[in-house]
Amino acid sequence: MSATDDWPENPAERAQELVEGVLDELDLDGEVVVEEDDDRILLTVEGEDDYGLLIGKRGQTIDALQLLCYQAAFRGLRERKRVVVDAAGYRERRRETLEGRADRAADQAQSNNRVVEMDPMSAQERRVVHERLKERAGIETYSEGDEPNRCVIVAPLLPE
């Protein structure tokens, strides 16, 4: 009998079990709350602990855990959806930070009439920047470079 024989069949339960196992290994107390809809599975770690270890430097640990959860949840399945792992409100704080940086880059691009290259970021973070600036007049955004150094370029549109 293999270790996967007792693995839950439900993708959300698989992801939850993985996050709970990581919390146990890191000796962190917390409850994994699962919310699922047609587009995504959201796993939120709630509790009194400081989840800095789980989040990691620049969110790299929680991003890696999120990828592992996605892979574990949908292994062997054709139909898939996004998996998001959050702890201590990290995702919302990060989104707010990225939106502020996006606004500043757009201001700089417009005022200096020059292209602004933002720092490298994950695909999910780049999506936040693109979404923030997509309705902004006089600006275009696009991604450039290769992972893990792929970044968003914020450029002023040339007048017609």
N, C-alpha and C positions, 0 to 999 in steps of 0.2 A: 504494500500500500504506500503510495507516494504522499508527500507532504501536502500536495494540492487536492487530495481526495476530500479533505474536510474544509476546503476553502469555500466560502459562500458563493452561490451562483449569481446573486444580485450584485451588479457593479457597485452600487452605493455602499453595500455592506462590505464588499471587498476593500474599498478605499478606506472605510471607517476602521476596519480591522487593522489595516496597515498603519494608519495614523496612531491608533491606540498602542500598537506595538512599539512604534518609535517613541511615544511618550514614556512608555514603560522603560525602554532601554536608556533614555535620557534621565530617568528618575524624576519626571515631571508629573505633577498632578493636574488633571484637567479632564473635562468631559468633551467628547467629540459630538457636536450637534450636526446632524445631516439635514439639509434641505435639498429637495430634488424637484426639478420641473422638466419640461420638454427639451430645454436647451443645455442645462448644466446640472452638475452635482456640486453643491457647496458644502464643504466640511469646515466647521468653525470650532477651534479649540477654545473652550471657556474654562476659566478657573482663576485662582488667586496667584499662581506662580508667575514669575517673570519669564516670559517666553523668548528672551533674547537668544538663548542657545538654539531654540527651534527655528527662529527667524534667520539667524546668522548674519554675517556681514553683508550689507547691501541686499539682504533678502535672498541670498544665494541658497541657503539651506532650505528654506521653505519653498523656494522655486523648484529645487531638486526633488523635494518630497512631493510636490504637486505633480511633477512629471512621473514619478514612480507610481503615484496613486492612479493617474490616468492609465499608465501601462498595465498595472495590476487589475484595475477595474474592468478594462475592456479586452484583456488578453483572450484571444480565441473568438471574439465577437465581431460581427460585421458592423452593426450599428453602434455609433459612438456619439458622445457629447462632451462638452467642456467639463473639466474637473477643476475646482478652485479650492485651495486650502488656505485658511486664514487663521491667525492667532493674534490676540490682543489688539484687534483693530488695525493690524499692519497694512492690509490691502487698501483700506480707505485713506489712511495717512499717506501711503505711498502715492496713491492716485492724486491726492491734493498737491503733493510736492511736485509730481510730474506736470500737472496742469499749470502750476505756477511757473515752472521752468519753461514750459511751452509758450506761455504768454510772454515771458521775458525775451525768449529767442525770437518770437514774432515781432515784438516791439523793436528789438535790435536790428532785425533784418529790414524792417520798413524804414526805420530812422536813418540807418547807414546805407540803405540800398545795396546790401551785401548778403551773400549766403551765410547762414549760421549752421555749423555742424554741432549737433548735440552729442553728449557722451554716449558711448555704446550702451545698449540696453537690450533686454529680452524682447521677444516678439510681443508679448502681452503688454509690456510697458510702451513699446513703440506704438501699439494700437491706441493706447490712451492719448498719446501726443497727437497722432493723426486725427482722432475723433475730436479732440479739443479744438484743433485749428481748422477743421474742414470747412466751417462756415465763415471763417475770418476773411474779410475782403482784402485783396491785394497780396495774399500769401498762398504759397503752395508748399506741400510737404511730400517727401518721398524718402525711402530708406536706401542706404548705400552701404557697401562693405560686406564682408563675410562674417558669419557667426564665429566666435562670440563677440566680434568687434563691429557688428552691424549697428548703425546709428541712423537717427532721423536727421534729414537735411531740411532746414526751414529757409525758403527762398522767397524774395519779393517777386511778384509778378511784374513783368515789363508792361508799361502802358501801351495800349494798342494804338 
